[in-house]
C-alpha cells in the first residue's frame, strides 16, 4: 500500500463496489492557535439503500460487507494535541466561578467606597476634636475674671521682719479712673498755685496737679461724671468760671518695701477714697448726708488706723483719708459746710499723693 501524499484516503466497499473518499488536508492556522481539531465520522450501521436491500433479499446472494480501512500514517505536519491539566481538580458538584467585568467592577467600587467612607469618618472625628479643643480654650480664656484687685508680690521674707523693718512685700494697685471738677489749666506751677490760693479764699477746696507737662487746678472730686456735672453747676452758681467736669485715668501703681499692715491698707484705699468722694460731693450740692451713707463711711474707720505704718507715702495716704473721714463725722454732728470743704480738700490731697506714687 502506497503512502498517501499529504491527504487522507478512505476506501469503503459497499455491495461489491469500491467507494473512494479523499479528504483534502486543511491548512493549519497560525502558530498562535493551540486548539486541536477532532475529526469524527459517524457511520450508521443500519444504513442500507432500500432498493438494494430488497434486491439482495430476493436474490439471496451473499453480501460482502467487509471494509477495507486505509489509515494514513502520521506526517510531520500533523497537529499534535495537548491537554491542559489544572493544578487543582475541581470538586464534585462545584460549579465553575466565572469572573466577569461586572463582578470585578462591583468589588473594586465597593472597596473604593469603603475607603472613602472610612477617610470621611476619621476627618469628621479629627475636625470635631480640634473644634471642641479650641472651644474649650476660648471658653477658659473668656471665663477668667478680670483682675481688679491689687496684686501683691511677696519677696519671701517673714512677717516679723516686715513689721519691724518696714520691708518685704510689694503691691501692684490696678489702674483707676477718677472724676474731678477742673478749675483751669496753666502753663506754670506758680500760676496754678496762685489760682488755687484764690479759690481757697472763696471757701472752695483746691489742689494743683502736674500732668503731661501742664499744671491743672482741681476744685472737687467725686465718683461719677454725673455727680461731677452737678458740682460744676454748684461752683458756677458761686461765681467760678471755666469749671469743667472731667475724668482722669490713673495708671497702675506699684508700691514696694511695705509690711502686711501697709499692704492691707493699700488694698482697701481705692474703695474708701471712692466712697468718701461720693458722700462729700453729694453733700456739697445737697447740703445733707443720709444716715445710711454716714454709716458706710464710718465703717471704714477700722481700716484707717495708722498703727505699724512705716512707709512715708503710705502714711500720708492714710492720714488724708482719716482726716476726710473725721470731717464727715464732724459735719454729721454740727452740720457745718466747712467740714465738707475740709473733707474734699483732704481727698484732693490724697489724689495728689497717690498720683505721684
C-alpha positions as CSV (number, residue, x, y, z in Angstrom):
1,X,0.0,0.0,0.0
2,X,1.4,3.2,-1.1
3,X,1.8,6.0,1.3
4,X,-0.7,8.8,0.6
5,X,0.7,12.1,-0.2
6,X,-0.3,14.6,2.5
7,X,-4.0,13.6,2.0
8,X,-6.1,11.1,3.8
9,X,-7.8,8.4,1.6
10,X,-10.6,6.2,2.9
11,X,-11.9,3.2,0.9
12,X,-15.3,1.7,1.6
13,X,-16.7,-1.3,-0.2
14,X,-20.4,-1.4,-0.3
15,X,-22.4,-4.1,-2.2
16,X,-19.3,-5.1,-4.0
17,X,-18.5,-1.7,-5.2
18,X,-15.5,0.2,-4.0
19,X,-16.2,3.8,-3.0
20,X,-13.2,6.0,-2.5
21,X,-13.3,9.2,-0.4
22,X,-10.4,11.6,-0.3
23,X,-10.1,14.2,2.4
24,X,-8.0,17.1,1.5
25,X,-5.7,18.4,4.2
26,X,-6.8,21.5,5.9
27,X,-4.3,24.3,6.1
28,X,-3.1,24.9,9.5
29,X,-4.0,28.1,11.3
30,X,-1.5,30.5,12.6
31,X,1.0,29.1,15.0
32,X,-0.5,31.1,17.9
33,X,-3.6,28.9,17.9
34,X,-3.1,25.9,20.1
35,X,-6.6,24.3,19.9
36,X,-6.8,20.9,18.2
37,X,-9.5,19.7,15.9
38,X,-11.0,16.3,16.2
39,X,-12.3,14.5,13.1
40,X,-15.4,12.4,13.7
41,X,-17.1,10.3,11.1
42,X,-20.4,8.7,12.1
43,X,-21.3,5.6,10.2
44,X,-24.8,4.4,10.5
45,X,-24.5,0.7,10.6
46,X,-28.2,0.3,9.8
47,X,-27.9,2.5,6.8
48,X,-28.8,0.5,3.6
49,X,-30.4,1.6,0.5
50,X,-34.0,0.3,0.4
51,X,-33.9,-0.9,-3.1
52,X,-30.6,-2.6,-2.8
53,X,-31.8,-4.3,0.3
54,X,-34.8,-5.7,-1.4
55,X,-32.8,-6.9,-4.4
56,X,-30.3,-8.5,-2.1
57,X,-33.1,-10.3,-0.2
58,X,-34.7,-11.5,-3.4
59,X,-31.6,-12.8,-4.9
60,X,-30.4,-14.2,-1.6
61,X,-26.9,-13.6,-2.7
62,X,-24.4,-13.2,-0.1
63,X,-23.3,-9.7,0.6
64,X,-19.8,-8.9,1.3
65,X,-19.9,-6.2,3.9
66,X,-16.3,-6.1,4.6
67,X,-14.5,-2.8,4.7
68,X,-11.0,-2.0,3.8
69,X,-9.7,0.7,6.0
70,X,-6.7,2.6,5.0
71,X,-5.3,4.6,7.8
72,X,-2.7,7.2,6.9
73,X,0.5,7.3,8.7
74,X,1.3,10.3,10.7
75,X,3.2,13.0,9.0
76,X,5.5,15.7,10.2
77,X,2.8,18.4,9.6
78,X,0.1,16.7,11.6
79,X,-1.3,18.6,14.5
80,X,-0.4,17.3,17.9
81,X,-3.0,17.6,20.6
82,X,-2.2,18.7,24.2
83,X,-4.4,18.6,27.2
84,X,-4.2,21.4,29.8
85,X,-4.5,19.9,33.2
86,X,-5.4,22.3,36.0
87,X,-3.2,22.3,39.1
88,X,-6.2,21.6,41.3
89,X,-9.0,19.2,40.4
90,X,-12.4,20.7,40.6
91,X,-14.5,19.3,43.4
92,X,-17.5,17.2,42.6
93,X,-20.7,19.2,42.3
94,X,-18.9,22.5,42.5
95,X,-19.7,24.9,39.8
96,X,-17.1,26.9,38.0
97,X,-16.9,30.5,39.0
98,X,-16.8,32.9,36.1
99,X,-15.0,36.2,36.6
100,X,-16.8,38.9,34.8
101,X,-16.1,42.6,34.4
102,X,-19.3,43.5,36.4
103,X,-18.2,41.4,39.4
104,X,-14.7,43.0,39.3
105,X,-16.1,46.5,39.0
106,X,-18.5,45.9,41.9
107,X,-15.7,44.6,44.1
108,X,-13.4,47.5,43.1
109,X,-16.1,50.1,43.6
110,X,-17.1,48.6,46.9
111,X,-13.5,48.8,48.2
112,X,-13.2,52.4,46.9
113,X,-16.4,53.5,48.6
114,X,-15.4,51.8,51.8
115,X,-12.0,53.7,51.8
116,X,-13.8,57.0,51.1
117,X,-16.2,56.4,53.9
118,X,-13.5,55.5,56.4
119,X,-11.5,58.6,55.4
120,X,-14.5,60.8,55.8
121,X,-15.4,59.4,59.3
122,X,-11.8,60.0,60.5
123,X,-11.7,63.5,59.1
124,X,-15.0,64.4,60.8
125,X,-13.7,63.0,64.1
126,X,-10.5,64.8,63.9
127,X,-12.2,68.1,63.0
128,X,-14.7,67.7,65.8
129,X,-12.0,67.0,68.3
130,X,-10.0,70.1,67.2
131,X,-13.1,72.2,67.3
132,X,-14.0,71.1,70.8
133,X,-10.4,71.7,72.0
134,X,-10.4,75.2,70.5
135,X,-13.8,76.0,72.0
136,X,-12.6,74.9,75.5
137,X,-9.6,77.1,75.2
138,X,-11.7,80.1,74.1
139,X,-14.2,79.5,76.9
140,X,-11.4,79.0,79.5
141,X,-9.8,82.3,78.4
142,X,-13.1,84.2,78.5
143,X,-14.1,82.7,81.8
144,X,-11.1,84.1,83.6
145,X,-12.3,87.0,85.8
146,X,-10.7,90.4,85.2
147,X,-8.1,91.3,87.8
148,X,-9.5,94.3,89.6
149,X,-8.0,93.8,93.0
150,X,-4.4,94.9,93.7
151,X,-1.8,92.2,93.1
152,X,0.6,91.5,95.9
153,X,4.1,90.3,95.2
154,X,5.7,88.6,98.2
155,X,9.5,88.7,98.3
156,X,9.7,85.7,100.7
157,X,10.6,87.5,103.9
158,X,8.8,86.6,107.1
159,X,6.1,88.8,108.6
160,X,8.0,89.7,111.7
161,X,10.8,91.4,109.7
162,X,8.1,93.2,107.6
163,X,6.5,94.8,110.6
164,X,9.7,95.8,112.3
165,X,11.8,96.9,109.3
166,X,9.1,98.1,107.0
167,X,10.4,96.0,104.2
168,X,9.4,92.8,102.4
169,X,6.3,92.8,100.2
170,X,5.3,94.8,97.1
171,X,1.8,95.6,95.9
172,X,0.5,96.5,92.4
173,X,-2.6,98.6,92.5
174,X,-4.7,98.4,89.3
175,X,-5.4,101.3,87.0
176,X,-8.3,103.6,88.1
177,X,-10.4,106.4,86.8
178,X,-11.1,109.5,89.0
179,X,-13.8,112.1,88.3
180,X,-13.0,115.7,89.2
181,X,-14.1,119.3,88.6
182,X,-11.3,121.2,86.9
183,X,-10.9,124.9,87.7
184,X,-8.4,125.7,85.0
185,X,-5.1,124.7,83.2
186,X,-1.9,126.7,83.4
187,X,1.5,126.7,81.8
188,X,3.5,127.3,85.0
189,X,3.2,126.0,88.5
190,X,3.2,129.5,90.0
191,X,0.2,130.5,88.0
192,X,-1.6,127.3,89.1
193,X,-0.7,127.9,92.8
194,X,-2.0,131.5,92.7
195,X,-5.3,130.3,91.3
196,X,-5.6,127.6,94.0
197,X,-5.0,130.2,96.8
198,X,-7.6,132.4,95.3
199,X,-10.2,129.6,95.2
200,X,-9.5,128.6,98.8
201,X,-10.0,132.2,99.8
202,X,-13.6,131.9,98.4
203,X,-14.2,128.9,100.6
204,X,-13.6,126.2,98.0
205,X,-11.2,123.3,98.1
206,X,-8.4,123.5,95.6
207,X,-5.4,121.4,94.6
208,X,-2.9,121.7,91.8
209,X,-1.6,118.6,89.9
210,X,1.1,118.3,87.2
211,X,0.1,116.1,84.2
212,X,1.6,115.9,80.8
213,X,3.9,118.9,81.5
214,X,1.0,121.1,82.4
215,X,-0.4,122.4,85.6
216,X,-4.1,121.8,86.4
217,X,-6.3,123.2,89.2
218,X,-8.9,120.8,90.7
219,X,-11.8,122.1,92.8
220,X,-13.5,118.9,93.8
221,X,-13.6,115.1,93.4
222,X,-16.5,112.7,93.1
223,X,-17.4,109.2,92.0
224,X,-19.0,109.7,88.5
225,X,-19.3,112.1,85.7
226,X,-22.9,112.8,86.5
227,X,-22.0,114.0,90.0
228,X,-19.1,116.0,88.6
229,X,-21.6,117.9,86.4
230,X,-23.7,118.6,89.5
231,X,-20.7,120.1,91.3
232,X,-19.9,122.1,88.2
233,X,-23.3,123.8,88.4
234,X,-22.7,124.4,92.1
235,X,-19.4,126.2,91.5
236,X,-20.7,128.3,88.6
237,X,-23.5,129.5,90.9
238,X,-20.9,130.6,93.4
239,X,-19.0,132.7,90.9
240,X,-16.5,130.3,89.4
241,X,-15.9,130.5,85.7
242,X,-14.2,128.0,83.4
243,X,-15.1,125.0,85.5
244,X,-15.2,121.7,83.7
245,X,-16.3,118.1,84.8
246,X,-13.6,115.7,83.8
247,X,-12.3,112.2,84.3
248,X,-8.7,111.4,84.9
249,X,-7.1,108.0,84.2
250,X,-4.5,106.8,86.7
251,X,-2.1,104.1,85.6
252,X,-1.3,101.1,87.7
253,X,0.8,101.8,90.7
254,X,3.4,99.6,92.4
255,X,4.5,100.2,96.0
256,X,7.5,98.3,97.3
257,X,9.0,97.7,100.7
258,X,5.8,97.5,102.7
259,X,4.7,95.3,105.6
260,X,1.4,93.4,106.0
261,X,-0.4,96.3,107.6
262,X,0.5,98.7,104.9
263,X,-0.4,96.1,102.2
264,X,-3.9,95.7,103.8
265,X,-4.4,99.5,103.8
266,X,-3.4,99.9,100.2
267,X,-5.8,97.1,99.1
268,X,-8.7,98.9,100.8
269,X,-7.7,102.5,100.0
270,X,-9.3,102.8,96.5
271,X,-12.7,101.8,97.7
272,X,-12.5,104.1,100.7
273,X,-11.5,107.0,98.6
274,X,-14.3,106.5,96.1
275,X,-17.0,106.2,98.8
276,X,-15.8,109.3,100.6
277,X,-15.7,111.2,97.3
278,X,-19.3,110.3,96.6
279,X,-20.7,111.1,100.0
280,X,-18.9,114.5,100.3
281,X,-19.6,115.7,96.8
282,X,-23.3,114.9,97.1
283,X,-23.4,116.7,100.5
284,X,-21.8,119.9,99.0
285,X,-24.5,120.0,96.4
286,X,-27.5,119.0,98.6
287,X,-26.2,120.2,102.0
288,X,-27.0,116.8,103.6
289,X,-25.6,113.3,104.2
290,X,-28.0,110.4,104.7
291,X,-27.7,108.2,107.7
292,X,-27.0,105.2,105.5
293,X,-24.2,106.9,103.7
294,X,-22.8,108.1,107.1
295,X,-22.8,104.5,108.4
296,X,-21.0,103.2,105.3
297,X,-18.1,105.7,105.6
298,X,-17.8,105.3,109.4
299,X,-17.3,101.5,108.9
300,X,-14.0,102.3,107.2
301,X,-12.5,103.6,110.4
302,X,-11.1,100.2,111.4
303,X,-9.0,100.1,108.2
304,X,-7.6,103.6,108.6
305,X,-5.6,103.1,111.8
306,X,-2.1,104.5,111.5
307,X,-0.5,101.8,113.6
308,X,2.6,99.9,112.2
309,X,2.8,102.1,109.1
310,X,6.4,102.7,108.2
311,X,6.4,103.7,104.5
312,X,6.2,107.5,104.4
313,X,3.9,107.8,101.4
314,X,1.6,105.1,102.7
315,X,1.4,107.0,106.0
316,X,0.5,110.3,104.2
317,X,-2.3,108.5,102.2
318,X,-3.7,107.0,105.4
319,X,-3.5,110.4,107.1
320,X,-5.5,112.2,104.3
321,X,-8.3,109.5,104.2
322,X,-8.5,109.5,108.0
323,X,-8.8,113.3,108.1
324,X,-11.6,113.2,105.4
325,X,-13.5,110.7,107.5
326,X,-13.2,112.8,110.6
327,X,-14.5,115.8,108.7
328,X,-17.6,113.8,107.6
329,X,-18.3,112.8,111.2
330,X,-17.9,116.5,112.2
331,X,-20.4,117.5,109.6
332,X,-22.9,114.9,110.9
333,X,-22.5,116.4,114.4
334,X,-22.6,120.1,113.7
335,X,-23.9,120.4,110.1
336,X,-21.3,122.9,109.2
337,X,-20.5,123.3,105.5
338,X,-16.8,124.0,106.3
339,X,-16.5,120.4,107.4
340,X,-17.5,119.2,103.9
341,X,-15.0,121.6,102.3
342,X,-12.3,120.2,104.6
343,X,-13.2,116.6,103.7
344,X,-13.0,117.5,99.9
345,X,-9.6,119.2,100.5
346,X,-8.2,116.1,102.2
347,X,-9.5,113.9,99.3
348,X,-7.8,116.2,96.7
349,X,-4.6,116.0,98.7
350,X,-4.8,112.2,98.7
351,X,-5.3,112.2,95.0
352,X,-2.1,114.3,94.5
353,X,0.0,112.0,96.7
354,X,-1.4,108.8,95.1
355,X,-0.8,110.2,91.6
356,X,2.8,110.8,92.4
357,X,3.5,107.2,93.7
